[in-house]
Amino acid sequence: MKKIIVDTNIIFSCLLNSRGIVGDIIFNSGHAFEFYSNQYMRFEIRKHWNKLLKASKMNDSELRTAYEKLTTRLTFITTISITTLIQFHLPFKSPEYKTRVHAYQRRSD
């Protein structure tokens, strides 16, 4: 299973056009991919909610439903976790991953 890190712009794109290529990959790829996003993305979505409403031409309830459906396909992790996934190519839940994250956190303090 391939790991894909999804940034806020991809989330915006998917919310604005869930039937586009990005939406198709996220919603219809089954178990071929694992999608990861930074926890900060949730803040960014809330910050731009009104712009998303206007651009999507959905009402609040429809957009909220689309957002909730989208977030069920994502695993939210911290920036440090994303850095570790990229740097060490480790499975997110592996014991070695946790060891590396703790070592990295200590180094960053």
C-alpha positions as CSV (number, residue, x, y, z in Angstrom):
1,M,0.0,0.0,0.0
2,K,1.4,3.4,-1.0
3,K,1.5,6.3,1.4
4,I,0.4,9.7,0.0
5,I,0.7,12.9,1.9
6,V,-2.2,15.2,1.0
7,D,-1.8,19.0,1.6
8,T,-4.5,21.5,2.1
9,N,-4.6,22.5,-1.6
10,I,-5.5,19.0,-2.5
11,I,-8.2,18.9,0.1
12,F,-9.6,22.2,-1.3
13,S,-9.5,20.7,-4.8
14,C,-11.3,17.6,-3.7
15,L,-14.0,19.5,-1.8
16,L,-14.6,21.8,-4.8
17,N,-14.7,18.9,-7.3
18,S,-15.0,15.5,-5.8
19,R,-15.7,14.0,-9.2
20,G,-12.3,15.3,-10.6
21,I,-9.1,13.3,-10.8
22,V,-8.1,14.1,-7.2
23,G,-11.5,13.2,-5.8
24,D,-11.6,10.0,-7.9
25,I,-8.2,8.9,-6.5
26,I,-9.0,9.7,-2.9
27,F,-12.5,8.2,-2.9
28,N,-12.2,5.4,-5.4
29,S,-8.8,3.9,-4.9
30,G,-9.9,1.3,-2.4
31,H,-6.9,0.2,-0.3
32,A,-4.3,0.9,-2.9
33,F,-3.2,4.1,-1.0
34,E,-3.0,5.4,2.5
35,F,-3.7,9.1,2.6
36,Y,-2.0,11.3,5.3
37,S,-2.5,14.9,6.1
38,N,-1.2,17.3,8.7
39,Q,-3.5,18.1,11.6
40,Y,-3.1,21.8,10.7
41,M,-5.1,21.2,7.6
42,R,-8.3,21.1,9.7
43,F,-7.6,24.7,10.9
44,E,-6.9,25.8,7.3
45,I,-10.3,24.4,6.1
46,R,-12.1,26.2,9.0
47,K,-10.2,29.4,8.2
48,H,-11.4,29.3,4.5
49,W,-14.8,27.7,5.1
50,N,-16.7,30.7,3.7
51,K,-14.6,30.8,0.5
52,L,-15.2,27.1,0.1
53,L,-18.9,27.6,0.5
54,K,-18.9,30.3,-2.2
55,A,-16.6,28.5,-4.6
56,S,-18.3,25.1,-4.3
57,K,-21.9,26.4,-4.6
58,M,-22.9,24.0,-1.9
59,N,-24.8,24.9,1.2
60,D,-23.2,24.5,4.6
61,S,-24.7,21.1,5.3
62,E,-23.6,19.7,1.9
63,L,-20.0,21.0,2.3
64,R,-19.8,19.7,5.8
65,T,-21.0,16.2,4.6
66,A,-18.4,16.3,1.8
67,Y,-15.7,17.3,4.3
68,E,-16.6,14.6,6.8
69,K,-16.6,12.0,4.0
70,L,-13.2,13.2,2.8
71,T,-11.7,13.1,6.3
72,T,-12.7,9.5,6.8
73,R,-10.1,8.7,4.0
74,L,-7.3,10.6,5.8
75,T,-5.0,9.8,8.7
76,F,-4.1,12.9,10.5
77,I,-0.6,13.2,11.8
78,T,1.7,15.9,13.1
79,T,4.3,17.7,11.0
80,I,7.1,15.7,12.8
81,S,5.4,12.5,11.8
82,I,5.3,13.5,8.1
83,T,8.9,14.4,8.3
84,T,9.8,11.1,9.7
85,L,7.7,9.2,7.2
86,I,9.5,10.9,4.4
87,Q,13.0,10.8,5.8
88,F,13.0,7.2,7.0
89,H,10.3,5.6,4.7
90,L,8.9,3.9,7.8
91,P,5.4,2.4,8.2
92,F,3.5,4.9,10.3
93,K,2.6,2.5,13.1
94,S,5.9,0.5,13.2
95,P,7.9,0.4,16.5
96,E,10.9,1.8,14.6
97,Y,8.8,4.8,13.5
98,K,7.9,5.6,17.1
99,T,11.6,5.3,18.2
100,R,12.7,7.7,15.4
101,V,9.9,10.2,16.2
102,H,10.9,10.3,19.9
103,A,14.6,10.8,19.0
104,Y,13.7,13.5,16.5
105,Q,11.5,15.3,19.1
106,R,14.3,15.2,21.6
107,R,16.7,16.7,19.0
108,S,14.2,19.5,18.2
109,D,13.8,20.6,21.8
